[in-house]
Amino acid sequence: MALQQILVYSFVVYIGWRLLRAVAFKSPLANIPGPTHPTSYIAGDMNKLFDRHESWSFQKELAGRYGRVCTIHGLFSAKWLYTYDPRALHSIFVKDQDVFEETETLLAGFMVYVGPGLLATLGDQHRKQRKMLNPLFSAKNLRDMTPLFHDVIHRLEDAIASRVADGALELDVLGWMGRTALELIGQGGLGYSFDPLTEDVADEFADAIKAYFPVQGRIGAVPRLSLPILMKIGTASFRRRVVELLPYDPSQRMKQISDALHSRSLQIVNERKLALQGGDEALKQQVGEGKDIMSVLLRANMAASEADRLSDEEVVAQVSTLVLAAMDTTSNALARTLHLLSLNPEIQQKLREEITQARDDGTGKLRDLDYDEVTELPYLDAVCREVLRLYPPVRLLMRSVLKDSVLPLSAPIRGVDGSLIESVPVRKGMRIVVDIGGSNCDKTLWGEDAEEWKPERWLKPLPRAVEDARIPGVYSHLMTFIGGSRSCIGFKFSQLEMKIVLAMLIPAFKFELSDKTIIWNVAGVVYPSVGKDSPKPEMPLKVTRLALP
């Protein structure tokens, strides 16, 4: 029998066994409410959950019909738990985080495409990496980076000003935020300049980073969920050869993206090592003057004991990991902020007035704000918090159950049989989907206006229910940057970037809607496009230069 036939028969038998198991064996989640029938017996509800348009209504339907806890159908119609219950989240991310771990699917994706960086590792390896990286995002290091941030954003301001010098013009604001975020993490994170901003320069690495999540989102749910299994077949070179032969455009594009990321990451690490070997004077001539995260990491790694030291492969993987984690999330959050300010011109003007007053140098001219000044502006802080509350760049997360356990709930739910359920039994191998958006917009905590964008809510005491819920997020009672040992390591870097960009741009330009319809799409990182049919990430806004003091 030909090998091809054996593989086909094996695959058919495997699918049959998974479907039979889903039907024949009762799930411990059988009494938890949720959609009765899967959208597909093989893909379950996954295509609906991850569809870039349909996912919005599906998430809203789940929250509206079932509340904080329900079930959905996973691959091969297996029962998965879907939740944003505060006590359950505390168990998942903090108290019992050794029971609820990143899924094999996510880890395999980052391992294959990016390498053994912080997003692809578990256990002792992850803890070792985090121990090395944590100090790099301290307030002291961020203070040192603030002048560098200003230099980059002044170039952004000049670039935009040159394009709107003759009057209002429609610009792709997402593109500009992406270029700026890349340059900020490049200079502040890697000691490397990707983009002069004042002129248009093509860059393969930048293009690969921008395309990563949208292209990954085009890969179907079944191939993505099957990746951990496929990784165990043959050698890496064999798997690469198989991918090259696949007539599937998203896979081919992800291979190109992965190659581009690895090549430039290796180049950047080697250049930083050479600069470090040249001593302090050589570092002062480099981008970032040796204060960048990568230079600090390499110095710390060389000084570390052998047990704590990261391998060359791990260090190289951190480059793409840092850029990937920092660029799309922050640039898309900034684009969302400017979109909301365009929809709410009165809020945009109020923010402009606060920033202009704070930046007044006493002679009527605008100065740059230092780290403490920009982080303490109350209305700017409120705008940023409300954007990150209502529109987290990452909407959904998954966790795998590593051993049988019981998940506690904040309040009892009504089971399918009418009984009250105070905790949910979970079984090893089960998947849990965490709804970050649902947690951030929980009306039980935030009130009936939870789904409205109101920066003013942050200028007064938050509802007592929010304070009492003990949401396990590291940032402002929100799950946007999650919590526990896998919380976003660079969330303070991201906040600083958002605030300095807005503090520089809002006094200089007015942002308004264009005549193009902007649609926000669900993906690994939520992104905007023009209309529902276009897969291209972009967000055109009308930009007008304002007279500066």
C-alpha positions, 0 to 999 in steps of 0.5 A: 500500500502506498504511503499516501494511502496509509496517511489518508486512512490514518487521518480518516481513522483519527477523525472518526475516533475523535468524533466518536469520543466526542459523542460517546464519552460524556464531558464534565461540561455537559451540564454547563449551558452553551450552544447546542449544536456545533457549526461543524462536526470537525471544526466545531464553532472554531471557524465562527469564533475566529472569523474576522467578521462573524466573531464579534457577533458570536462573542456578543451572543455568548455573553448576552445569552449565557453570561460569564460561563458557557461551553462552545464546541472545539475541534471535533466538536469537543466541549470547551469552556468559555469564560470571563468569570473573575474568580475563574480568571484568578484561578487560571492566571494566578492561583492555579496557573500551573494547571492552566497553561498556554495551548500547544497550538499557540506555543507551536505557532510561535516556536515554528514561526519565531523560535524559542522566545518568551511567547513559545516557552514553558516552565523553567525555560520561560521563568529563566527568560522572564527573570532575565527580561523583567528588569529591562522594562523597569521605570528607570530604563523607561525614563532613560528611553523617553528622550529617544521616544521624543526624537522618533516621534518628532520625526513622525510629526515632521513626516506627517506635517510635510504631507499635509502642508498644503491642506487636509489630506487622507492618510493611512494612520495605521501605517504610520502608527505601525512604522512608528511603533516599529522604530520605537521598539527598534531603537528603544528595544534593539538599538536598531533603526528600521525606518527614518520615517521622513522618507518611505523606505521598504523593509522586509522585516517590517513588512513581515511583522505587519503581515504576521497576525493578518496572514496567520488569521487566514490559516484555517482553524483546523490547520492551526489546531493540528500544528502541534501534531504536525510538528512531531512528524519527521525532521524540521527540514522534512516539514519545511519541504512539505510546507514548500510543496503545499498549494496553500498560500497562507502557509507559503506566506507564513514561511516567508515571514518566518524566514525574514524574521529569523534572518534580521533577528540574527543580524541584529543580535550579531551587530549588538554583540560586536558593538558591546565588544567595542566598549562604551565609546563604541556603544555611544556611537550606536542607535540607543547609545547602548541603553536599548533593551537588547544591549542591556540583555546581552550584557546581563546574559554575559554576566549571568551564571551558566544556569541562568544564561540564555542560549544564542537561539533564545536570544535571537528569538527574543528579537522577533518576539519583542517586536511582534509583541510590541508593534501590532498591539500598540500600533493598533491600539493607537490607531483605535484611539485616533479612530475614536477621537475622530468619532468624538471630536469634543473628546479630541479637543478636550485632550488637545487642551490638556496636553497643550497646557502641560507642554507650554514652556511659559513662553507659549511654545510647546516643550517635550514632557518628561516621563513623569509628566506624560504619565501623570496627565489625567485626561490622557491617562483616562483616554488610554485606559478607556481604549484599552478597556473597551478595545483590547488589541487581543480579544481572546486567549486559550488555555489547556488544562494540564491535570484534572481540577475544579474551577471556582466561580464568583457566583453560581450559574444555572446548569442545563438541568436547572441545578445551581453550579458553584464550580466547574470540573475540568479534565486534563486536555480540556481547552478553556477560552478566556474572553478578555473583552467580556471581562473588561466590559462586564456590566455586572462590574462596570454598570450598564454603560460598560460597552460605551466609550467614556474616558470620564469614567476614569476621572472618578472612583471606579464602581465598588464592584470593580474593586471587589472583583479582584480581576487578576490583570496587571493593569487597572482592573483589566485583563488587557495585559492579562496577569500572573507569570505570563502577563505582558512583560512590556505593558509599561513600555506600551503605555509610555509609547501610546501617551508620548505619541498622543502628546506629540500628535494631538496638539499638532494635527486634527484627525477626522473621519474620511469618506471610507468605511472602517471595519475592525477585524478579529485576528490574533491582534484586532486590526482595521480595514477599509470595508468588509471585503478588504483583508489589507490592514489600513485605516485612512483618516483625514489629517489637518495641520494645526497652527502651533504656538 
